[in-house]
Amino acid sequence: MYFTDRGIEELEERRGEETVTLAWLAEELRTFVDLHPQFEDAIDALATWLARPEDDPDL
């Protein structure tokens, strides 16, 4: 497990049974970037990656 997986594991353990919308996720990501602007590039890259279909040749 990578060090960064700890947060992913915590998310899965605490909220893994919840159902969320992409609109909710987008709002949470905006809030996170507002609070932590130093992570804007990483969040933007993640959101772009999540938005693209799996068969996108530009991946």
PDB file of N, H, CA, C and O in Angstrom:
ATOM      1  N   MET A   1       0.845  -1.175   0.000  1.00  0.00           N
ATOM      2  CA  MET A   1       0.000   0.000   0.000  1.00  0.00           C
ATOM      3  C   MET A   1       0.892   1.239   0.000  1.00  0.00           C
ATOM      4  O   MET A   1       1.856   1.330   0.760  1.00  0.00           O
ATOM      5  N   TYR A   2       0.556   2.172  -0.851  1.00  0.00           N
ATOM      6  H   TYR A   2      -0.227   2.099  -1.468  1.00  0.00           H
ATOM      7  CA  TYR A   2       1.253   3.447  -0.880  1.00  0.00           C
ATOM      8  C   TYR A   2       0.809   4.298   0.289  1.00  0.00           C
ATOM      9  O   TYR A   2      -0.288   4.111   0.815  1.00  0.00           O
ATOM     10  N   PHE A   3       1.661   5.243   0.706  1.00  0.00           N
ATOM     11  H   PHE A   3       2.553   5.396   0.279  1.00  0.00           H
ATOM     12  CA  PHE A   3       1.307   6.157   1.778  1.00  0.00           C
ATOM     13  C   PHE A   3      -0.002   6.875   1.471  1.00  0.00           C
ATOM     14  O   PHE A   3      -0.829   7.068   2.362  1.00  0.00           O
ATOM     15  N   THR A   4      -0.196   7.273   0.207  1.00  0.00           N
ATOM     16  H   THR A   4       0.476   7.116  -0.517  1.00  0.00           H
ATOM     17  CA  THR A   4      -1.409   8.003  -0.161  1.00  0.00           C
ATOM     18  C   THR A   4      -2.654   7.138  -0.100  1.00  0.00           C
ATOM     19  O   THR A   4      -3.765   7.665  -0.062  1.00  0.00           O
ATOM     20  N   ASP A   5      -2.496   5.841  -0.090  1.00  0.00           N
ATOM     21  H   ASP A   5      -1.592   5.413  -0.121  1.00  0.00           H
ATOM     22  CA  ASP A   5      -3.649   4.949   0.001  1.00  0.00           C
ATOM     23  C   ASP A   5      -4.332   5.015   1.360  1.00  0.00           C
ATOM     24  O   ASP A   5      -5.483   4.599   1.492  1.00  0.00           O
ATOM     25  N   ARG A   6      -3.645   5.530   2.365  1.00  0.00           N
ATOM     26  H   ARG A   6      -2.710   5.868   2.258  1.00  0.00           H
ATOM     27  CA  ARG A   6      -4.259   5.600   3.703  1.00  0.00           C
ATOM     28  C   ARG A   6      -5.534   6.419   3.672  1.00  0.00           C
ATOM     29  O   ARG A   6      -6.538   6.033   4.270  1.00  0.00           O
ATOM     30  N   GLY A   7      -5.502   7.547   2.980  1.00  0.00           N
ATOM     31  H   GLY A   7      -4.686   7.861   2.494  1.00  0.00           H
ATOM     32  CA  GLY A   7      -6.697   8.388   2.879  1.00  0.00           C
ATOM     33  C   GLY A   7      -7.803   7.700   2.103  1.00  0.00           C
ATOM     34  O   GLY A   7      -8.979   7.807   2.451  1.00  0.00           O
ATOM     35  N   ILE A   8      -7.419   6.994   1.048  1.00  0.00           N
ATOM     36  H   ILE A   8      -6.464   6.907   0.765  1.00  0.00           H
ATOM     37  CA  ILE A   8      -8.412   6.261   0.263  1.00  0.00           C
ATOM     38  C   ILE A   8      -9.034   5.152   1.104  1.00  0.00           C
ATOM     39  O   ILE A   8     -10.244   4.931   1.059  1.00  0.00           O
ATOM     40  N   GLU A   9      -8.204   4.464   1.863  1.00  0.00           N
ATOM     41  H   GLU A   9      -7.221   4.644   1.899  1.00  0.00           H
ATOM     42  CA  GLU A   9      -8.711   3.409   2.746  1.00  0.00           C
ATOM     43  C   GLU A   9      -9.661   3.980   3.798  1.00  0.00           C
ATOM     44  O   GLU A   9     -10.704   3.390   4.080  1.00  0.00           O
ATOM     45  N   GLU A  10      -9.305   5.115   4.372  1.00  0.00           N
ATOM     46  H   GLU A  10      -8.457   5.594   4.143  1.00  0.00           H
ATOM     47  CA  GLU A  10     -10.172   5.742   5.371  1.00  0.00           C
ATOM     48  C   GLU A  10     -11.507   6.142   4.750  1.00  0.00           C
ATOM     49  O   GLU A  10     -12.561   5.936   5.351  1.00  0.00           O
ATOM     50  N   LEU A  11     -11.462   6.706   3.558  1.00  0.00           N
ATOM     51  H   LEU A  11     -10.605   6.873   3.070  1.00  0.00           H
ATOM     52  CA  LEU A  11     -12.695   7.079   2.863  1.00  0.00           C
ATOM     53  C   LEU A  11     -13.584   5.866   2.648  1.00  0.00           C
ATOM     54  O   LEU A  11     -14.788   5.912   2.902  1.00  0.00           O
ATOM     55  N   GLU A  12     -12.994   4.801   2.187  1.00  0.00           N
ATOM     56  H   GLU A  12     -12.017   4.764   1.981  1.00  0.00           H
ATOM     57  CA  GLU A  12     -13.769   3.583   1.940  1.00  0.00           C
ATOM     58  C   GLU A  12     -14.358   3.015   3.223  1.00  0.00           C
ATOM     59  O   GLU A  12     -15.513   2.590   3.243  1.00  0.00           O
ATOM     60  N   GLU A  13     -13.570   3.003   4.294  1.00  0.00           N
ATOM     61  H   GLU A  13     -12.632   3.348   4.278  1.00  0.00           H
ATOM     62  CA  GLU A  13     -14.050   2.462   5.566  1.00  0.00           C
ATOM     63  C   GLU A  13     -15.161   3.313   6.163  1.00  0.00           C
ATOM     64  O   GLU A  13     -16.162   2.779   6.642  1.00  0.00           O
ATOM     65  N   ARG A  14     -14.996   4.637   6.140  1.00  0.00           N
ATOM     66  H   ARG A  14     -14.183   5.071   5.751  1.00  0.00           H
ATOM     67  CA  ARG A  14     -15.961   5.522   6.788  1.00  0.00           C
ATOM     68  C   ARG A  14     -17.218   5.771   5.959  1.00  0.00           C
ATOM     69  O   ARG A  14     -18.315   5.888   6.506  1.00  0.00           O
ATOM     70  N   ARG A  15     -17.054   5.852   4.625  1.00  0.00           N
ATOM     71  H   ARG A  15     -16.164   5.757   4.181  1.00  0.00           H
ATOM     72  CA  ARG A  15     -18.182   6.279   3.806  1.00  0.00           C
ATOM     73  C   ARG A  15     -18.454   5.360   2.633  1.00  0.00           C
ATOM     74  O   ARG A  15     -19.195   5.717   1.718  1.00  0.00           O
ATOM     75  N   GLY A  16     -17.860   4.178   2.655  1.00  0.00           N
ATOM     76  H   GLY A  16     -17.258   3.887   3.399  1.00  0.00           H
ATOM     77  CA  GLY A  16     -17.960   3.249   1.537  1.00  0.00           C
ATOM     78  C   GLY A  16     -19.353   2.761   1.219  1.00  0.00           C
ATOM     79  O   GLY A  16     -19.608   2.327   0.096  1.00  0.00           O
ATOM     80  N   GLU A  17     -20.248   2.818   2.159  1.00  0.00           N
ATOM     81  H   GLU A  17     -20.041   3.170   3.072  1.00  0.00           H
ATOM     82  CA  GLU A  17     -21.615   2.334   1.933  1.00  0.00           C
ATOM     83  C   GLU A  17     -22.536   3.429   1.394  1.00  0.00           C
ATOM     84  O   GLU A  17     -23.666   3.144   0.997  1.00  0.00           O
ATOM     85  N   GLU A  18     -22.064   4.677   1.378  1.00  0.00           N
ATOM     86  H   GLU A  18     -21.147   4.908   1.700  1.00  0.00           H
ATOM     87  CA  GLU A  18     -22.896   5.789   0.930  1.00  0.00           C
ATOM     88  C   GLU A  18     -22.983   5.840  -0.592  1.00  0.00           C
ATOM     89  O   GLU A  18     -22.078   5.394  -1.298  1.00  0.00           O
ATOM     90  N   THR A  19     -24.071   6.382  -1.071  1.00  0.00           N
ATOM     91  H   THR A  19     -24.806   6.744  -0.498  1.00  0.00           H
ATOM     92  CA  THR A  19     -24.246   6.654  -2.491  1.00  0.00           C
ATOM     93  C   THR A  19     -24.170   8.157  -2.671  1.00  0.00           C
ATOM     94  O   THR A  19     -24.852   8.910  -1.976  1.00  0.00           O
ATOM     95  N   VAL A  20     -23.329   8.593  -3.615  1.00  0.00           N
ATOM     96  H   VAL A  20     -22.775   7.981  -4.179  1.00  0.00           H
ATOM     97  CA  VAL A  20     -23.174  10.024  -3.856  1.00  0.00           C
ATOM     98  C   VAL A  20     -23.351  10.310  -5.340  1.00  0.00           C
ATOM     99  O   VAL A  20     -23.228   9.418  -6.180  1.00  0.00           O
ATOM    100  N   THR A  21     -23.642  11.566  -5.647  1.00  0.00           N
ATOM    101  H   THR A  21     -23.742  12.290  -4.964  1.00  0.00           H
ATOM    102  CA  THR A  21     -23.760  11.977  -7.042  1.00  0.00           C
ATOM    103  C   THR A  21     -22.455  12.635  -7.474  1.00  0.00           C
ATOM    104  O   THR A  21     -21.645  13.044  -6.642  1.00  0.00           O
ATOM    105  N   LEU A  22     -22.268  12.727  -8.762  1.00  0.00           N
ATOM    106  H   LEU A  22     -22.926  12.394  -9.438  1.00  0.00           H
ATOM    107  CA  LEU A  22     -21.096  13.430  -9.266  1.00  0.00           C
ATOM    108  C   LEU A  22     -21.209  14.921  -8.982  1.00  0.00           C
ATOM    109  O   LEU A  22     -20.194  15.594  -8.805  1.00  0.00           O
ATOM    110  N   ALA A  23     -22.426  15.445  -8.936  1.00  0.00           N
ATOM    111  H   ALA A  23     -23.251  14.898  -9.080  1.00  0.00           H
ATOM    112  CA  ALA A  23     -22.610  16.852  -8.572  1.00  0.00           C
ATOM    113  C   ALA A  23     -22.128  17.095  -7.146  1.00  0.00           C
ATOM    114  O   ALA A  23     -21.496  18.116  -6.877  1.00  0.00           O
ATOM    115  N   TRP A  24     -22.415  16.180  -6.235  1.00  0.00           N
ATOM    116  H   TRP A  24     -22.928  15.351  -6.454  1.00  0.00           H
ATOM    117  CA  TRP A  24     -21.947  16.303  -4.854  1.00  0.00           C
ATOM    118  C   TRP A  24     -20.422  16.253  -4.813  1.00  0.00           C
ATOM    119  O   TRP A  24     -19.788  17.059  -4.132  1.00  0.00           O
ATOM    120  N   LEU A  25     -19.836  15.303  -5.545  1.00  0.00           N
ATOM    121  H   LEU A  25     -20.351  14.649  -6.099  1.00  0.00           H
ATOM    122  CA  LEU A  25     -18.383  15.173  -5.584  1.00  0.00           C
ATOM    123  C   LEU A  25     -17.742  16.439  -6.140  1.00  0.00           C
ATOM    124  O   LEU A  25     -16.744  16.915  -5.600  1.00  0.00           O
ATOM    125  N   ALA A  26     -18.303  16.985  -7.207  1.00  0.00           N
ATOM    126  H   ALA A  26     -19.114  16.598  -7.646  1.00  0.00           H
ATOM    127  CA  ALA A  26     -17.762  18.209  -7.798  1.00  0.00           C
ATOM    128  C   ALA A  26     -17.787  19.348  -6.785  1.00  0.00           C
ATOM    129  O   ALA A  26     -16.822  20.107  -6.685  1.00  0.00           O
ATOM    130  N   GLU A  27     -18.862  19.474  -6.045  1.00  0.00           N
ATOM    131  H   GLU A  27     -19.645  18.857  -6.126  1.00  0.00           H
ATOM    132  CA  GLU A  27     -18.950  20.539  -5.039  1.00  0.00           C
ATOM    133  C   GLU A  27     -17.936  20.327  -3.919  1.00  0.00           C
ATOM    134  O   GLU A  27     -17.332  21.288  -3.444  1.00  0.00           O
ATOM    135  N   GLU A  28     -17.747  19.093  -3.498  1.00  0.00           N
ATOM    136  H   GLU A  28     -18.238  18.312  -3.884  1.00  0.00           H
ATOM    137  CA  GLU A  28     -16.757  18.800  -2.463  1.00  0.00           C
ATOM    138  C   GLU A  28     -15.344  19.111  -2.956  1.00  0.00           C
ATOM    139  O   GLU A  28     -14.521  19.622  -2.196  1.00  0.00           O
ATOM    140  N   LEU A  29     -15.062  18.809  -4.213  1.00  0.00           N
ATOM    141  H   LEU A  29     -15.731  18.394  -4.831  1.00  0.00           H
ATOM    142  CA  LEU A  29     -13.754  19.114  -4.768  1.00  0.00           C
ATOM    143  C   LEU A  29     -13.529  20.626  -4.840  1.00  0.00           C
ATOM    144  O   LEU A  29     -12.431  21.107  -4.559  1.00  0.00           O
ATOM    145  N   ARG A  30     -14.578  21.380  -5.220  1.00  0.00           N
ATOM    146  H   ARG A  30     -15.470  20.989  -5.448  1.00  0.00           H
ATOM    147  CA  ARG A  30     -14.463  22.842  -5.238  1.00  0.00           C
ATOM    148  C   ARG A  30     -14.178  23.381  -3.839  1.00  0.00           C
ATOM    149  O   ARG A  30     -13.323  24.250  -3.664  1.00  0.00           O
ATOM    150  N   THR A  31     -14.885  22.870  -2.865  1.00  0.00           N
ATOM    151  H   THR A  31     -15.579  22.164  -3.007  1.00  0.00           H
ATOM    152  CA  THR A  31     -14.677  23.309  -1.484  1.00  0.00           C
ATOM    153  C   THR A  31     -13.254  22.993  -1.037  1.00  0.00           C
ATOM    154  O   THR A  31     -12.603  23.822  -0.401  1.00  0.00           O
ATOM    155  N   PHE A  32     -12.774  21.804  -1.364  1.00  0.00           N
ATOM    156  H   PHE A  32     -13.303  21.131  -1.881  1.00  0.00           H
ATOM    157  CA  PHE A  32     -11.416  21.419  -0.999  1.00  0.00           C
ATOM    158  C   PHE A  32     -10.396  22.375  -1.604  1.00  0.00           C
ATOM    159  O   PHE A  32      -9.472  22.817  -0.921  1.00  0.00           O
ATOM    160  N   VAL A  33     -10.563  22.694  -2.884  1.00  0.00           N
ATOM    161  H   VAL A  33     -11.313  22.336  -3.439  1.00  0.00           H
ATOM    162  CA  VAL A  33      -9.622  23.607  -3.554  1.00  0.00           C
ATOM    163  C   VAL A  33      -9.708  25.006  -2.951  1.00  0.00           C
ATOM    164  O   VAL A  33      -8.686  25.682  -2.824  1.00  0.00           O
ATOM    165  N   ASP A  34     -10.902  25.452  -2.577  1.00  0.00           N
ATOM    166  H   ASP A  34     -11.732  24.903  -2.679  1.00  0.00           H
ATOM    167  CA  ASP A  34     -11.036  26.748  -1.910  1.00  0.00           C
ATOM    168  C   ASP A  34     -10.242  26.777  -0.607  1.00  0.00           C
ATOM    169  O   ASP A  34      -9.618  27.785  -0.272  1.00  0.00           O
ATOM    170  N   LEU A  35     -10.271  25.671   0.119  1.00  0.00           N
ATOM    171  H   LEU A  35     -10.778  24.853  -0.152  1.00  0.00           H
ATOM    172  CA  LEU A  35      -9.566  25.592   1.402  1.00  0.00           C
ATOM    173  C   LEU A  35      -8.074  25.299   1.241  1.00  0.00           C
ATOM    174  O   LEU A  35      -7.267  25.683   2.087  1.00  0.00           O
ATOM    175  N   HIS A  36      -7.713  24.621   0.154  1.00  0.00           N
ATOM    176  H   HIS A  36      -8.369  24.310  -0.534  1.00  0.00           H
ATOM    177  CA  HIS A  36      -6.331  24.186  -0.073  1.00  0.00           C
ATOM    178  C   HIS A  36      -5.926  24.487  -1.518  1.00  0.00           C
ATOM    179  O   HIS A  36      -5.760  23.560  -2.310  1.00  0.00           O
ATOM    180  N   PRO A  37      -5.764  25.755  -1.872  1.00  0.00           N
ATOM    181  CA  PRO A  37      -5.477  26.113  -3.266  1.00  0.00           C
ATOM    182  C   PRO A  37      -4.175  25.518  -3.808  1.00  0.00           C
ATOM    183  O   PRO A  37      -4.011  25.423  -5.024  1.00  0.00           O
ATOM    184  N   GLN A  38      -3.266  25.123  -2.954  1.00  0.00           N
ATOM    185  H   GLN A  38      -3.399  25.200  -1.966  1.00  0.00           H
ATOM    186  CA  GLN A  38      -2.021  24.522  -3.419  1.00  0.00           C
ATOM    187  C   GLN A  38      -2.252  23.182  -4.115  1.00  0.00           C
ATOM    188  O   GLN A  38      -1.364  22.692  -4.813  1.00  0.00           O
ATOM    189  N   PHE A  39      -3.423  22.589  -3.938  1.00  0.00           N
ATOM    190  H   PHE A  39      -4.144  22.988  -3.371  1.00  0.00           H
ATOM    191  CA  PHE A  39      -3.746  21.312  -4.572  1.00  0.00           C
ATOM    192  C   PHE A  39      -4.623  21.465  -5.806  1.00  0.00           C
ATOM    193  O   PHE A  39      -5.138  20.475  -6.326  1.00  0.00           O
ATOM    194  N   GLU A  40      -4.799  22.692  -6.280  1.00  0.00           N
ATOM    195  H   GLU A  40      -4.381  23.497  -5.857  1.00  0.00           H
ATOM    196  CA  GLU A  40      -5.690  22.948  -7.417  1.00  0.00           C
ATOM    197  C   GLU A  40      -5.308  22.127  -8.650  1.00  0.00           C
ATOM    198  O   GLU A  40      -6.176  21.538  -9.294  1.00  0.00           O
ATOM    199  N   ASP A  41      -4.024  22.084  -8.979  1.00  0.00           N
ATOM    200  H   ASP A  41      -3.319  22.562  -8.456  1.00  0.00           H
ATOM    201  CA  ASP A  41      -3.594  21.342 -10.171  1.00  0.00           C
ATOM    202  C   ASP A  41      -3.891  19.852 -10.048  1.00  0.00           C
ATOM    203  O   ASP A  41      -4.346  19.225 -11.004  1.00  0.00           O
ATOM    204  N   ALA A  42      -3.635  19.294  -8.880  1.00  0.00           N
ATOM    205  H   ALA A  42      -3.265  19.804  -8.104  1.00  0.00           H
ATOM    206  CA  ALA A  42      -3.887  17.863  -8.685  1.00  0.00           C
ATOM    207  C   ALA A  42      -5.377  17.552  -8.756  1.00  0.00           C
ATOM    208  O   ALA A  42      -5.772  16.557  -9.363  1.00  0.00           O
ATOM    209  N   ILE A  43      -6.206  18.387  -8.144  1.00  0.00           N
ATOM    210  H   ILE A  43      -5.885  19.195  -7.650  1.00  0.00           H
ATOM    211  CA  ILE A  43      -7.648  18.172  -8.164  1.00  0.00           C
ATOM    212  C   ILE A  43      -8.184  18.338  -9.581  1.00  0.00           C
ATOM    213  O   ILE A  43      -9.055  17.582 -10.011  1.00  0.00           O
ATOM    214  N   ASP A  44      -7.663  19.326 -10.308  1.00  0.00           N
ATOM    215  H   ASP A  44      -6.955  19.940  -9.959  1.00  0.00           H
ATOM    216  CA  ASP A  44      -8.080  19.524 -11.692  1.00  0.00           C
ATOM    217  C   ASP A  44      -7.724  18.306 -12.544  1.00  0.00           C
ATOM    218  O   ASP A  44      -8.529  17.866 -13.364  1.00  0.00           O
ATOM    219  N   ALA A  45      -6.527  17.765 -12.352  1.00  0.00           N
ATOM    220  H   ALA A  45      -5.873  18.123 -11.685  1.00  0.00           H
ATOM    221  CA  ALA A  45      -6.114  16.580 -13.103  1.00  0.00           C
ATOM    222  C   ALA A  45      -6.993  15.377 -12.751  1.00  0.00           C
ATOM    223  O   ALA A  45      -7.383  14.612 -13.632  1.00  0.00           O
ATOM    224  N   LEU A  46      -7.298  15.217 -11.487  1.00  0.00           N
ATOM    225  H   LEU A  46      -6.981  15.839 -10.771  1.00  0.00           H
ATOM    226  CA  LEU A  46      -8.173  14.112 -11.064  1.00  0.00           C
ATOM    227  C   LEU A  46      -9.564  14.263 -11.672  1.00  0.00           C
ATOM    228  O   LEU A  46     -10.109  13.301 -12.211  1.00  0.00           O
ATOM    229  N   ALA A  47     -10.136  15.448 -11.590  1.00  0.00           N
ATOM    230  H   ALA A  47      -9.692  16.229 -11.152  1.00  0.00           H
ATOM    231  CA  ALA A  47     -11.472  15.674 -12.129  1.00  0.00           C
ATOM    232  C   ALA A  47     -11.508  15.437 -13.637  1.00  0.00           C
ATOM    233  O   ALA A  47     -12.464  14.856 -14.151  1.00  0.00           O
ATOM    234  N   THR A  48     -10.476  15.881 -14.343  1.00  0.00           N
ATOM    235  H   THR A  48      -9.699  16.352 -13.926  1.00  0.00           H
ATOM    236  CA  THR A  48     -10.415  15.659 -15.786  1.00  0.00           C
ATOM    237  C   THR A  48     -10.323  14.174 -16.090  1.00  0.00           C
ATOM    238  O   THR A  48     -10.983  13.681 -17.005  1.00  0.00           O
ATOM    239  N   TRP A  49      -9.512  13.466 -15.330  1.00  0.00           N
ATOM    240  H   TRP A  49      -8.976  13.867 -14.587  1.00  0.00           H
ATOM    241  CA  TRP A  49      -9.366  12.021 -15.518  1.00  0.00           C
ATOM    242  C   TRP A  49     -10.693  11.300 -15.254  1.00  0.00           C
ATOM    243  O   TRP A  49     -11.074  10.405 -16.009  1.00  0.00           O
ATOM    244  N   LEU A  50     -11.390  11.686 -14.192  1.00  0.00           N
ATOM    245  H   LEU A  50     -11.081  12.413 -13.579  1.00  0.00           H
ATOM    246  CA  LEU A  50     -12.674  11.059 -13.866  1.00  0.00           C
ATOM    247  C   LEU A  50     -13.748  11.376 -14.907  1.00  0.00           C
ATOM    248  O   LEU A  50     -14.639  10.561 -15.145  1.00  0.00           O
ATOM    249  N   ALA A  51     -13.670  12.544 -15.522  1.00  0.00           N
ATOM    250  H   ALA A  51     -12.947  13.207 -15.329  1.00  0.00           H
ATOM    251  CA  ALA A  51     -14.690  12.977 -16.480  1.00  0.00           C
ATOM    252  C   ALA A  51     -14.600  12.250 -17.813  1.00  0.00           C
ATOM    253  O   ALA A  51     -15.600  12.137 -18.522  1.00  0.00           O
ATOM    254  N   ARG A  52     -13.444  11.765 -18.158  1.00  0.00           N
ATOM    255  H   ARG A  52     -12.631  11.856 -17.582  1.00  0.00           H
ATOM    256  CA  ARG A  52     -13.266  11.155 -19.480  1.00  0.00           C
ATOM    257  C   ARG A  52     -13.718   9.693 -19.483  1.00  0.00           C
ATOM    258  O   ARG A  52     -13.511   8.964 -18.513  1.00  0.00           O
ATOM    259  N   PRO A  53     -14.330   9.285 -20.578  1.00  0.00           N
ATOM    260  CA  PRO A  53     -14.724   7.880 -20.678  1.00  0.00           C
ATOM    261  C   PRO A  53     -13.495   6.979 -20.732  1.00  0.00           C
ATOM    262  O   PRO A  53     -12.416   7.408 -21.142  1.00  0.00           O
ATOM    263  N   GLU A  54     -13.665   5.748 -20.321  1.00  0.00           N
ATOM    264  H   GLU A  54     -14.541   5.400 -19.988  1.00  0.00           H
ATOM    265  CA  GLU A  54     -12.548   4.797 -20.262  1.00  0.00           C
ATOM    266  C   GLU A  54     -11.924   4.534 -21.621  1.00  0.00           C
ATOM    267  O   GLU A  54     -10.747   4.184 -21.700  1.00  0.00           O
ATOM    268  N   ASP A  55     -12.685   4.694 -22.683  1.00  0.00           N
ATOM    269  H   ASP A  55     -13.642   4.978 -22.619  1.00  0.00           H
ATOM    270  CA  ASP A  55     -12.160   4.404 -24.009  1.00  0.00           C
ATOM    271  C   ASP A  55     -11.617   5.642 -24.715  1.00  0.00           C
ATOM    272  O   ASP A  55     -11.409   5.617 -25.928  1.00  0.00           O
ATOM    273  N   ASP A  56     -11.381   6.732 -23.967  1.00  0.00           N
ATOM    274  H   ASP A  56     -11.550   6.752 -22.981  1.00  0.00           H
ATOM    275  CA  ASP A  56     -10.856   7.967 -24.530  1.00  0.00           C
ATOM    276  C   ASP A  56      -9.414   7.741 -24.973  1.00  0.00           C
ATOM    277  O   ASP A  56      -8.569   7.397 -24.147  1.00  0.00           O
ATOM    278  N   PRO A  57      -9.118   7.925 -26.244  1.00  0.00           N
ATOM    279  CA  PRO A  57      -7.747   7.678 -26.728  1.00  0.00           C
ATOM    280  C   PRO A  57      -6.724   8.701 -26.219  1.00  0.00           C
ATOM    281  O   PRO A  57      -5.521   8.464 -26.329  1.00  0.00           O
ATOM    282  N   ASP A  58      -7.175   9.821 -25.671  1.00  0.00           N
ATOM    283  H   ASP A  58      -8.153  10.013 -25.582  1.00  0.00           H
ATOM    284  CA  ASP A  58      -6.265  10.848 -25.166  1.00  0.00           C
ATOM    285  C   ASP A  58      -5.777  10.589 -23.758  1.00  0.00           C
ATOM    286  O   ASP A  58      -5.027  11.397 -23.210  1.00  0.00           O
ATOM    287  N   LEU A  59      -6.184   9.482 -23.160  1.00  0.00           N
ATOM    288  H   LEU A  59      -6.793   8.826 -23.606  1.00  0.00           H
ATOM    289  CA  LEU A  59      -5.780   9.202 -21.782  1.00  0.00           C
ATOM    290  C   LEU A  59      -4.344   8.915 -21.738  1.00  0.00           C
ATOM    291  O   LEU A  59      -3.799   8.652 -20.666  1.00  0.00           O
TER     292      LEU A  59
END
